[in-house]
Amino acid sequence: MQKNNSSKFYGFLIITLAFIGLPFLLSEYHRDVAITLLINFILVSSFRLITTMGGWSLAHIPLMGLGAYTSAILTRYYGWPFWITLPTGGAVAALISWVMSFPLVRIKGFAFFIASFAAGEAMRLAWTRIRYPFGGHRGIVMIPVPNEIIIPGLFSINFYDSIPYYYLTFLITGVSLIILYRIDESRIGYTLKAIEMEDRIVNSVGIKATQYKMISFVIGAFFAGIAGVVFAHRYQSIDPSAFGFLTTLYLIVWVLFGGTKTFIGPLLGVTVLTIVQILLRNLAEWLPMVYGFILIVTVLFLPEGLEGLPRKVRKLWKLYNPKVK
């Protein structure tokens, strides 16, 4: 056990150091890709928390948009500083998800898909139809970047530049992932996994499955809102199409492709598919078809995702090399 913990620590340290040095090796375009990847780390990890209770919510991306719109409106029209709107965007997404959770957590399967999709589309419809403060189809532009940090006589940090914003995103992502990991390894996380297997058994031992489902839904929405805030202030404009069903499809493919049994699975999935997206940069119009193909292949041949690939390879190796232990 101690050796396993040491391996995890050194692996975490190496990955952290690699991400710290990464922006100095990248072009401006690839820095923006790296920032988006870090934002997506928060998104897939928070989404996985919801999947552990057996529900695949189609409202996660609109809840991300809710955080983005909240922060954009407060900074753009009312002059609130980013440092306050960051947690506020997450809190508003969590509050709305809490209201949504009352009917959603009581239904399962395909009905949950449809109900969560309807809830998300209702939010997107409101952003599209209401011109003020959401901006209608055009959305909100000229969203200010986070306030410049100035320490007289020492230094100033301007977050308009990609490198400072990368490190800001890296810090927010790091804190978010640590919190989500601790939740996953806590009593709440283990209870949610038990609920996924059989919530009736969980209820029979005095644990209220519905309450734990609501908790996971709200926590997941909070971090989706945080991801939305960081997204909005980097690209300085948002519109309803950014939080539509196509983005939801990408999210589902990222998580399925990586796997949901371990915390690292979705992170691995979104990283590999981001590299694929870079390679297909000149074929962007084909990307949805590629994602659809990847989804079909994953479901048919790799149901546990990339995290299950080593186990599948070992199984095949033993099958064709029975004398090798």
C-alpha positions in Angstrom: 0.0 0.0 0.0 2.8 2.4 0.9 4.6 1.6 -2.4 1.4 2.3 -4.3 0.9 5.6 -2.6 4.5 6.6 -3.3 4.0 5.7 -7.0 0.9 7.9 -7.1 2.7 10.8 -5.4 5.7 10.7 -7.8 3.4 10.3 -10.8 1.4 13.3 -9.6 4.6 15.3 -9.1 5.9 14.5 -12.6 2.6 15.5 -14.3 2.4 18.7 -12.2 5.9 19.7 -13.1 5.2 18.9 -16.8 2.1 21.2 -16.8 4.1 24.0 -15.0 6.7 24.1 -17.8 4.3 23.4 -20.6 3.3 27.0 -21.7 6.9 28.0 -22.5 7.1 25.2 -25.0 3.9 26.1 -26.9 2.7 28.6 -29.4 -0.1 31.0 -28.7 -2.6 28.8 -30.3 -1.5 25.7 -28.4 -1.5 27.6 -25.1 -5.2 28.3 -25.7 -5.7 24.6 -26.3 -3.9 23.8 -23.1 -6.1 26.3 -21.2 -9.2 24.7 -22.7 -7.8 21.3 -21.7 -7.4 22.4 -18.1 -11.0 23.8 -18.1 -12.2 20.5 -19.5 -10.4 18.6 -16.7 -12.7 20.3 -14.3 -15.7 19.6 -16.5 -15.1 15.8 -17.0 -14.1 15.3 -13.3 -17.3 17.0 -12.1 -19.4 15.1 -14.6 -17.8 11.8 -13.5 -19.0 12.6 -9.9 -22.6 12.6 -11.2 -22.1 9.4 -13.2 -21.0 7.5 -10.1 -24.5 7.7 -8.8 -25.8 6.1 -12.0 -27.0 9.2 -13.9 -25.7 10.7 -17.1 -26.9 14.2 -17.0 -27.4 16.1 -20.3 -27.7 19.4 -18.3 -24.1 19.5 -17.3 -22.9 21.7 -20.2 -25.8 24.2 -19.8 -24.9 24.4 -16.1 -21.4 25.3 -17.2 -23.0 28.0 -19.3 -25.0 29.2 -16.3 -21.7 29.8 -14.5 -20.3 31.5 -17.5 -23.3 33.8 -18.0 -23.5 34.7 -14.3 -19.9 35.8 -14.2 -20.1 37.6 -17.6 -23.2 39.6 -16.6 -21.8 40.6 -13.2 -18.4 41.7 -14.5 -19.6 43.2 -17.8 -22.7 45.1 -16.6 -22.1 45.6 -12.9 -18.4 45.8 -12.6 -17.9 42.9 -10.1 -14.3 41.6 -9.9 -13.5 38.2 -11.3 -12.3 37.0 -7.9 -15.9 37.3 -6.6 -17.8 36.2 -9.6 -15.7 33.0 -9.8 -17.3 31.4 -6.8 -20.6 33.2 -7.5 -20.8 31.5 -10.9 -20.3 28.1 -9.3 -22.8 28.9 -6.5 -25.5 30.0 -9.0 -25.0 26.8 -11.0 -25.2 24.8 -7.8 -28.4 26.5 -6.7 -30.2 26.0 -10.0 -29.0 22.3 -10.0 -30.4 21.9 -6.5 -33.8 23.1 -7.7 -33.5 20.8 -10.8 -32.5 17.8 -8.6 -35.8 17.5 -6.8 -37.5 15.8 -9.8 -34.4 14.6 -11.6 -32.9 12.4 -8.9 -36.2 10.5 -8.5 -36.1 9.1 -12.1 -33.7 6.7 -13.8 -32.5 5.5 -17.1 -33.8 7.0 -20.4 -36.3 9.2 -18.5 -33.4 10.8 -16.7 -31.7 11.5 -20.0 -34.7 13.2 -21.4 -35.6 15.2 -18.3 -32.0 16.5 -17.9 -31.8 17.4 -21.6 -35.1 19.3 -21.3 -33.9 21.2 -18.3 -30.7 22.2 -20.0 -32.5 23.2 -23.2 -34.9 25.4 -21.2 -31.8 27.3 -19.9 -30.4 27.7 -23.4 -33.8 28.8 -24.7 -33.9 31.5 -22.1 -30.4 32.8 -23.1 -31.4 32.8 -26.8 -34.8 34.6 -26.4 -33.9 37.1 -23.7 -31.8 40.0 -25.1 -31.0 41.6 -21.8 -28.9 40.6 -20.0 -28.2 37.4 -21.9 -27.7 39.0 -25.3 -30.0 36.7 -27.3 -28.4 34.7 -30.1 -25.3 36.9 -30.1 -24.5 36.3 -26.5 -22.3 38.6 -24.4 -19.1 40.1 -25.8 -16.2 42.2 -24.3 -16.2 40.2 -21.1 -13.4 41.6 -19.1 -10.3 39.5 -18.2 -9.6 39.0 -14.4 -8.4 42.1 -12.7 -4.7 42.8 -13.0 -2.7 42.0 -9.9 -0.2 44.8 -9.1 2.3 44.8 -6.3 4.0 48.3 -6.3 7.7 48.1 -6.8 7.7 44.4 -7.4 5.6 43.1 -10.3 2.2 43.1 -12.0 0.3 40.2 -13.6 -1.8 41.0 -16.6 -4.2 38.1 -17.3 -4.9 39.3 -20.8 -1.7 37.5 -21.8 -2.0 33.7 -22.3 0.8 32.6 -20.0 -0.5 34.3 -16.8 -4.0 33.1 -17.6 -2.7 29.6 -18.2 -1.2 29.6 -14.6 -4.4 31.0 -13.2 -6.4 28.2 -14.9 -3.8 25.7 -13.7 -4.3 26.8 -10.1 -8.1 26.8 -10.3 -8.0 23.4 -12.0 -5.6 22.0 -9.5 -7.6 23.1 -6.5 -10.9 21.8 -8.1 -9.4 18.4 -8.9 -8.0 18.0 -5.4 -11.4 18.7 -3.9 -13.2 16.4 -6.3 -10.6 13.6 -5.7 -11.0 13.9 -1.9 -14.8 13.7 -2.4 -14.4 10.6 -4.6 -12.3 9.0 -1.9 -14.6 10.0 1.0 -17.7 8.4 2.4 -19.8 10.4 0.0 -17.9 9.0 -3.0 -18.1 5.4 -1.8 -21.8 5.8 -1.0 -22.4 7.1 -4.5 -20.7 4.1 -6.0 -22.8 1.8 -3.9 -25.9 3.6 -5.1 -24.9 3.0 -8.7 -24.9 -0.7 -8.0 -28.2 -0.9 -6.2 -29.9 2.0 -4.5 -32.6 -0.2 -2.9 -30.0 -2.1 -0.9 -28.4 1.3 0.2 -31.8 2.5 1.3 -32.4 -0.7 3.3 -29.4 0.0 5.5 -30.6 3.5 6.4 -28.8 5.6 3.7 -31.0 7.9 1.8 -30.0 7.4 -1.8 -32.0 10.4 -3.1 -30.1 12.8 -0.8 -26.7 11.5 -1.9 -27.8 11.8 -5.6 -28.8 15.5 -4.9 -25.4 16.1 -3.3 -23.5 14.7 -6.3 -25.6 16.7 -8.7 -25.1 20.0 -6.8 -21.3 19.5 -6.3 -20.9 18.5 -10.0 -22.9 21.6 -11.1 -20.8 23.9 -8.8 -17.6 22.8 -10.5 -19.2 22.9 -14.0 -20.1 26.6 -13.2 -16.5 27.2 -12.1 -15.3 25.8 -15.5 -17.8 28.1 -17.3 -16.5 31.2 -15.5 -12.8 30.5 -16.4 -13.9 29.7 -20.0 -15.9 33.0 -20.4 -13.1 35.2 -19.1 -10.4 33.7 -21.3 -12.3 34.0 -24.6 -14.2 37.2 -23.5 -17.4 36.2 -25.3 -20.1 33.6 -24.9 -23.2 32.7 -26.7 -25.9 29.9 -26.3 -24.4 27.7 -29.1 -21.2 27.2 -27.0 -23.2 25.3 -24.5 -25.4 23.2 -26.8 -25.9 19.5 -27.4 -22.8 19.1 -29.6 -20.6 20.2 -26.6 -22.6 17.8 -24.4 -21.8 15.0 -26.9 -18.1 15.8 -26.7 -18.3 15.6 -22.9 -20.0 12.2 -23.0 -17.4 10.9 -25.5 -14.5 12.2 -23.4 -15.8 10.5 -20.3 -16.8 7.2 -21.9 -13.5 7.0 -23.9 -11.5 7.5 -20.8 -13.6 5.4 -18.4 -15.5 6.2 -15.2 -14.3 3.6 -12.8 -11.2 5.6 -11.7 -10.7 9.3 -11.2 -7.9 9.4 -13.8 -10.0 7.8 -16.6 -12.0 10.9 -17.8 -8.8 13.0 -17.6 -7.0 10.6 -19.8 -9.9 10.4 -22.2 -10.1 14.2 -22.7 -6.3 14.5 -23.0 -6.1 11.9 -25.8 -9.1 13.3 -27.7 -7.7 16.8 -27.4 -4.6 15.6 -29.2 -6.8 14.0 -31.8 -8.6 17.3 -32.2 -5.3 19.1 -32.7 -4.3 16.6 -35.4 -7.7 17.1 -37.1 -7.4 20.9 -36.9 -7.8 21.3 -40.7 -10.7 18.9 -40.8 -12.9 20.5 -38.1 -16.1 19.9 -40.0 -15.4 16.1 -39.7 -14.8 16.2 -36.0 -18.4 15.3 -34.9 -18.4 12.3 -37.2 -15.0 11.2 -35.8 -16.3 11.6 -32.2 -19.3 9.5 -33.1 -17.1 6.8 -34.6 -14.9 6.8 -31.4 -18.0 6.5 -29.3 -19.3 3.5 -31.2 -15.9 1.8 -31.1 -15.5 2.5 -27.4 -18.9 1.0 -26.5 -18.4 -2.1 -28.6 -14.8 -3.0 -28.0 -13.6 -1.0 -25.0 -16.6 -0.6 -22.7 -14.3 0.3 -19.7 -12.6 3.0 -21.7 -8.8 3.6 -21.8 -8.5 2.9 -18.1 -9.5 -0.7 -18.8 -7.1 -1.1 -21.8 -4.1 -2.5 -19.7 -6.4 -5.1 -18.2 -7.8 -6.1 -21.6 -4.2 -6.3 -23.1 -3.1 -8.5 -20.2 -6.1 -10.8 -20.7 -5.4 -11.1 -24.4 -1.7 -11.8 -23.7 -2.5 -14.6 -21.4 -5.1 -16.0 -23.8 -2.5 -16.3 -26.6 0.4 -17.1 -24.3 -1.0 -19.5 -21.8 2.4 -20.7 -20.6 3.4 -17.2 -19.6 2.4 -16.2 -16.1 
